[in-house]
Amino acid sequence: MARSMILAAGRGERMRPLSDARPKPLMEVGGRALIVWQIERLVEAGFGDIVINTAHHGDQIEAALGSGSAFGASLAYSREPHPLEVAGGIANALPLLGDGVALVVSADVFVDYDYSALRARVSAMEGADSSPHAHMVMVPNPAYHRDGDFVLRDGALALDGAPRLTFGNIALYRTALFAELPRGEKIRILPHYQHWIRQGWVSGEIFTGHWANVGTPDDLAELDAVLGT
């Protein structure tokens, strides 16, 4: 199975007070926990060897998911004393991820993207030393982020220009990108994205299907209503 990682360590500040006693990844929509939707889709696509980073109420996540055998997955946990941000979390998990290419997704994103479409890209990235070193799935700008993040031009990401798109929190990374970062420290990933894009190391694609970043109780209720229909 190809390697993947689910980012699940965040505090979920915008989900409070629901997230005070329960981690956001375990909140349910359509009868399943958010993180379970991700696990099932990763397994279906052949990415069932999964690392999950945890911090806030991480014990609850481990108790709920266990080894992953109930989902056909093999789960390993990268435990953080406090949320280390995305780059810090991936760097901290490198002993579990190993060398190569990993698919990294967020636990609080619901998406009907077919992750199996990325298998060929994994093979290509593992088989060459040239760019890209990362591949990012972009989505149309949601209402809360109308200015977007980056520009997709001829299959590569750029910092300047228009139209801008929003990063969908789905990406392939060569794990070597994080090898020199310190472990156990909080490290934001945006400056690294900007550096990698300037170097011409990042390819991209646009996904226009169902994608939702579940950040607030209203987001949770809205998605649950959609999936319940």
Phi, psi and chi 1 to 4 in degrees:
 res  aa     phi    psi   chi1   chi2   chi3   chi4
   1 MET       -  140.1  -70.6 -174.7  -72.1      -
   2 ALA   -69.5  153.9      -      -      -      -
   3 ARG   -86.1  144.6  -73.5  165.3  -62.6 -178.5
   4 SER  -146.5  167.3   58.5      -      -      -
   5 MET  -141.0  137.0 -179.8  174.3 -179.3      -
   6 ILE  -110.3  123.2  -59.4  177.0      -      -
   7 LEU   -81.7  114.9  -57.9  172.2      -      -
   8 ALA  -139.1   22.0      -      -      -      -
   9 ALA   -95.8   -8.0      -      -      -      -
  10 GLY   -65.1  156.4      -      -      -      -
  11 ARG   -76.5  -26.4  175.5   64.9  179.0   79.0
  12 GLY    69.9   48.3      -      -      -      -
  13 GLU   -58.8  -41.4  -67.8  -69.4  -15.3      -
  14 ARG   -72.5  -13.6  -66.1 -167.2  -56.9  137.4
  15 MET   -90.7   -2.0 -169.3   62.5   74.9      -
  16 ARG   -64.6  145.8  -61.5 -177.1   70.3 -178.4
  17 PRO   -86.9   -2.4   33.1  -36.8      -      -
  18 LEU   -59.7  -35.2  -61.0 -177.6      -      -
  19 SER   -84.3   -1.4   58.7      -      -      -
  20 ASP   -64.2  -40.1  -73.0  -19.4      -      -
  21 ALA  -108.6   -9.7      -      -      -      -
  22 ARG  -141.5  133.3 -175.1  176.7 -179.2   83.6
  23 PRO   -68.4  142.0   25.8  -34.1      -      -
  24 LYS   -55.2  -38.8 -175.7  164.4   62.2  168.0
  25 PRO   -58.9  -21.7  -27.8   37.1      -      -
  26 LEU   -93.1   -1.0  -67.6 -175.7      -      -
  27 MET   -72.8  141.4  -65.6  179.2 -173.2      -
  28 GLU   -99.3  142.7  -66.2 -169.3   -2.8      -
  29 VAL  -136.2  136.6  -70.0      -      -      -
  30 GLY    58.7   29.7      -      -      -      -
  31 GLY    82.6    4.4      -      -      -      -
  32 ARG  -132.6  150.8  -69.0 -177.6  178.5   85.6
  33 ALA   -66.1  147.8      -      -      -      -
  34 LEU   -51.8  -44.5  -73.3  167.2      -      -
  35 ILE   -69.7  -28.3 -164.1  169.1      -      -
  36 VAL   -68.2  -38.7  170.0      -      -      -
  37 TRP   -55.8  -43.9  -76.0  101.1      -      -
  38 GLN   -66.5  -45.7  -72.9  -75.5   36.7      -
  39 ILE   -58.2  -46.7  -69.3  170.5      -      -
  40 GLU   -62.9  -40.1  -69.2  179.4  -15.2      -
  41 ARG   -69.8  -37.6  -74.3 -161.2  164.6   94.8
  42 LEU   -64.7  -43.0  -70.3  169.2      -      -
  43 VAL   -62.5  -45.9  169.0      -      -      -
  44 GLU   -58.3  -31.7  -70.8  171.5    1.2      -
  45 ALA   -91.1    0.6      -      -      -      -
  46 GLY    88.6   15.8      -      -      -      -
  47 PHE  -108.9   43.8  -71.9   93.1      -      -
  48 GLY   -83.3   -1.6      -      -      -      -
  49 ASP   -90.6   96.5 -172.3   -4.6      -      -
  50 ILE  -119.3  132.5  -55.3  170.5      -      -
  51 VAL  -101.3  133.5  174.9      -      -      -
  52 ILE  -120.0  123.5  -60.5  173.3      -      -
  53 ASN   -90.6  141.1   69.2  -30.3      -      -
  54 THR  -134.4  153.5   62.7      -      -      -
  55 ALA  -151.7  -79.1      -      -      -      -
  56 HIS   -64.1  117.0  177.5   62.9      -      -
  57 HIS    50.8   38.6  -68.6  -47.5      -      -
  58 GLY   -61.3  -29.3      -      -      -      -
  59 ASP   -62.3  -34.1   55.4  -25.7      -      -
  60 GLN   -67.2  -39.4  -67.7 -174.3   31.8      -
  61 ILE   -64.1  -45.6  -66.0  175.3      -      -
  62 GLU   -64.7  -39.3  -69.0 -166.5   41.8      -
  63 ALA   -65.2  -36.4      -      -      -      -
  64 ALA   -75.8  -35.3      -      -      -      -
  65 LEU  -101.6  -28.6  -56.1  177.4      -      -
  66 GLY    58.3 -138.8      -      -      -      -
  67 SER   -76.0  -13.3   68.5      -      -      -
  68 GLY    90.5   -3.7      -      -      -      -
  69 SER   -61.5  -29.6   58.9      -      -      -
  70 ALA   -64.5  -19.7      -      -      -      -
  71 PHE  -109.0    2.8  -48.3  103.2      -      -
  72 GLY    77.6   17.8      -      -      -      -
  73 ALA  -110.1  165.3      -      -      -      -
  74 SER  -118.0  109.6  174.7      -      -      -
  75 LEU  -103.4  138.3  -58.5 -176.8      -      -
  76 ALA  -128.1  149.7      -      -      -      -
  77 TYR  -117.5  130.4  -63.4   93.9      -      -
  78 SER  -104.3  103.2  177.8      -      -      -
  79 ARG   -88.7  131.0  -57.5  173.7 -175.6   90.1
  80 GLU  -114.3  137.4  -57.6  173.9    6.3      -
  81 PRO   -65.6  -27.2   23.5  -33.4      -      -
  82 HIS  -156.3  157.8   51.6   82.5      -      -
  83 PRO   -56.9  129.1  -26.3   36.4      -      -
  84 LEU  -100.9   11.9  -61.1  177.9      -      -
  85 GLU    67.4  176.5  -61.5  -80.5   -1.7      -
  86 VAL   -68.3  -53.1  173.1      -      -      -
  87 ALA   -63.6  -42.2      -      -      -      -
  88 GLY   -64.2  -37.7      -      -      -      -
  89 GLY   -66.6  -42.0      -      -      -      -
  90 ILE   -68.0  -43.2  -64.0  173.0      -      -
  91 ALA   -60.0  -40.5      -      -      -      -
  92 ASN   -66.6  -27.9 -161.6   59.9      -      -
  93 ALA   -90.1   -0.6      -      -      -      -
  94 LEU   -55.7  -37.5  -75.3 -173.5      -      -
  95 PRO   -60.0  -26.3  -26.8   37.2      -      -
  96 LEU   -88.6  -32.8  -62.9  172.3      -      -
  97 LEU   -78.6  -35.1  -72.0  171.4      -      -
  98 GLY    73.7 -168.9      -      -      -      -
  99 ASP   -86.9  149.2  -63.7  -31.6      -      -
 100 GLY   126.9 -144.2      -      -      -      -
 101 VAL  -121.4  134.2  176.3      -      -      -
 102 ALA  -126.5  142.2      -      -      -      -
 103 LEU   -88.1  124.7  169.0   59.1      -      -
 104 VAL  -119.1  126.5  179.5      -      -      -
 105 VAL  -132.7  163.2  -57.7      -      -      -
 106 SER   -96.3  142.9  -65.8      -      -      -
 107 ALA   -67.9  -26.4      -      -      -      -
 108 ASP   -98.3   16.8   55.2    2.0      -      -
 109 VAL  -105.0  129.6  164.3      -      -      -
 110 PHE  -106.1  126.6  179.7   89.8      -      -
 111 VAL  -150.7  145.6   63.1      -      -      -
 112 ASP  -102.3   22.1   57.9   13.1      -      -
 113 TYR   -62.5  139.0 -179.9   86.6      -      -
 114 ASP   -87.8  101.3 -178.2    2.1      -      -
 115 TYR   -62.6  -22.0  -67.6  134.7      -      -
 116 SER   -63.1  -21.3   65.9      -      -      -
 117 ALA   -64.0  -16.2      -      -      -      -
 118 LEU   -92.4   -6.0  -65.2  172.3      -      -
 119 ARG   -61.4  -42.2  -66.4  -65.1  -60.3  -87.8
 120 ALA   -64.2  -36.7      -      -      -      -
 121 ARG   -66.4  -37.5  -69.5 -171.3 -179.4  -86.1
 122 VAL   -58.9  -47.7  170.6      -      -      -
 123 SER   -60.8  -42.4  -62.2      -      -      -
 124 ALA   -65.9  -41.4      -      -      -      -
 125 MET   -70.0  -33.0  -70.3  170.4   66.5      -
 126 GLU   -76.1  -22.4  -72.7 -177.5  -26.4      -
 127 GLY   -96.3    4.7      -      -      -      -
 128 ALA  -141.4  150.2      -      -      -      -
 129 ASP   -92.6  -10.6  -67.5  -30.4      -      -
 130 SER   -83.8  178.0   59.1      -      -      -
 131 SER   -66.3  158.1  -63.4      -      -      -
 132 PRO   -85.7  156.2   33.3  -37.0      -      -
 133 HIS   -97.0  -14.1  -62.2  -38.7      -      -
 134 ALA  -147.5  153.0      -      -      -      -
 135 HIS  -136.8  124.7  178.5   78.5      -      -
 136 MET  -119.4  135.9  -62.3  168.5   64.6      -
 137 VAL   -92.1  121.0  177.0      -      -      -
 138 MET  -103.9  154.2  -50.1  -61.8  -69.5      -
 139 VAL  -132.1  159.2  -61.0      -      -      -
 140 PRO   -57.7  148.5  -24.2   34.6      -      -
 141 ASN   -65.0  123.8  -61.7  -28.7      -      -
 142 PRO   -73.2  168.2   26.6  -32.9      -      -
 143 ALA   -59.6  -32.9      -      -      -      -
 144 TYR   -82.4   -4.0   64.8   83.8      -      -
 145 HIS  -144.6   58.2 -167.9   54.5      -      -
 146 ARG   -66.9  -22.3  -66.3 -167.5 -176.7  -80.6
 147 ASP   -82.2  -11.9  -68.9  -22.4      -      -
 148 GLY    69.9 -171.5      -      -      -      -
 149 ASP  -118.9  -55.9  -64.4  -49.7      -      -
 150 PHE  -138.9  169.2  -51.3  116.9      -      -
 151 VAL  -104.9  135.3  174.7      -      -      -
 152 LEU  -101.1  116.9  178.7   60.1      -      -
 153 ARG  -135.7  115.8 -175.2 -178.3  -59.6  129.1
 154 ASP    54.3   41.7  -61.7  -34.2      -      -
 155 GLY    79.6    3.2      -      -      -      -
 156 ALA  -124.7  156.0      -      -      -      -
 157 LEU   -92.3  143.3  -68.1 -170.6      -      -
 158 ALA  -130.9  155.6      -      -      -      -
 159 LEU   -86.2  -28.5  -62.6  178.6      -      -
 160 ASP  -116.9  150.4  -58.5  -43.7      -      -
 161 GLY   116.8 -166.0      -      -      -      -
 162 ALA  -154.6  157.7      -      -      -      -
 163 PRO   -78.8  153.5   30.9  -36.5      -      -
 164 ARG   -94.2  149.9  -58.6  178.4   71.0   80.8
 165 LEU  -124.9  165.8  -62.5  167.8      -      -
 166 THR  -102.1  135.9  -67.3      -      -      -
 167 PHE   -66.0  128.0  174.8   43.4      -      -
 168 GLY   -86.9   11.2      -      -      -      -
 169 ASN    60.7   35.4  -65.5  -36.7      -      -
 170 ILE  -133.9  119.5  -58.7  166.3      -      -
 171 ALA  -154.1  150.4      -      -      -      -
 172 LEU  -101.2  135.3  -64.3  173.2      -      -
 173 TYR  -131.5  138.8  -57.6  109.5      -      -
 174 ARG   -71.0  124.8  -71.6 -172.9  179.5 -179.7
 175 THR   -64.3  -19.7   57.0      -      -      -
 176 ALA   -61.0  -22.4      -      -      -      -
 177 LEU   -60.1  -25.2  -70.0  169.8      -      -
 178 PHE  -107.1    0.7  -57.3   88.9      -      -
 179 ALA   -64.8  -30.6      -      -      -      -
 180 GLU   -90.5   -2.5  -59.5  -58.2  -41.4      -
 181 LEU   -80.0  145.9  -61.7 -177.5      -      -
 182 PRO   -68.3  147.8   24.4  -33.5      -      -
 183 ARG   -95.7  147.6  -67.2  177.4 -169.6  156.8
 184 GLY    83.0    7.9      -      -      -      -
 185 GLU  -114.2  149.8  -66.3 -174.0   16.0      -
 186 LYS   -76.0  121.1 -178.2 -177.3  -71.9 -170.8
 187 ILE  -137.4  120.8  -52.7  171.4      -      -
 188 ARG   -75.0  146.6  -64.4  174.0   61.4 -115.4
 189 ILE   -94.0  -19.1 -159.2  164.6      -      -
 190 LEU   -55.3  -46.0  179.5   58.2      -      -
 191 PRO   -60.0  -31.5  -24.2   35.4      -      -
 192 HIS   -72.1  -41.8  -63.1  -78.9      -      -
 193 TYR   -54.8  -47.8  -74.1  157.3      -      -
 194 GLN   -61.2  -42.0  -67.1  167.7  -23.6      -
 195 HIS   -65.2  -47.5  172.5   67.9      -      -
 196 TRP   -62.1  -40.2  -60.2  -21.8      -      -
 197 ILE   -65.5  -42.0  -69.7  170.9      -      -
 198 ARG   -60.4  -32.9  -71.6 -169.6 -170.7  100.2
 199 GLN   -78.3   -7.9  -61.5  -58.4  -48.6      -
 200 GLY    76.4   28.0      -      -      -      -
 201 TRP   -95.5   -3.0  -69.1   -9.6      -      -
 202 VAL  -119.8  120.5 -173.5      -      -      -
 203 SER   -95.5  169.7   62.0      -      -      -
 204 GLY  -157.2  168.5      -      -      -      -
 205 GLU  -148.3  162.4   64.9 -178.1  -86.6      -
 206 ILE  -110.1  138.0 -176.4  170.3      -      -
 207 PHE  -118.7  126.8  173.7   69.4      -      -
 208 THR  -113.4   10.0   57.9      -      -      -
 209 GLY   -81.1 -162.6      -      -      -      -
 210 HIS   -69.9  119.7 -171.2 -173.3      -      -
 211 TRP  -142.3  130.8  178.4   91.1      -      -
 212 ALA  -142.2  127.4      -      -      -      -
 213 ASN   -94.2  108.4 -172.4  -14.3      -      -
 214 VAL   -88.6   96.0 -174.0      -      -      -
 215 GLY  -108.3  -23.9      -      -      -      -
 216 THR  -128.9  165.3   67.4      -      -      -
 217 PRO   -57.5  -35.4  -29.2   37.4      -      -
 218 ASP   -65.3  -41.4  -73.9  -15.5      -      -
 219 ASP   -59.5  -42.9  -67.1  -21.4      -      -
 220 LEU   -62.2  -47.0 -167.8   73.8      -      -
 221 ALA   -65.7  -38.6      -      -      -      -
 222 GLU   -65.3  -44.7 -179.5  179.3  -20.3      -
 223 LEU   -68.1  -38.0  180.0   57.7      -      -
 224 ASP   -62.2  -39.2 -173.3   50.6      -      -
 225 ALA   -64.6  -40.1      -      -      -      -
 226 VAL   -65.4  -44.6  169.7      -      -      -
 227 LEU   -74.5  -19.2  -64.3  175.8      -      -
 228 GLY   -83.5   -8.3      -      -      -      -
 229 THR   -83.5      -   58.1      -      -      -
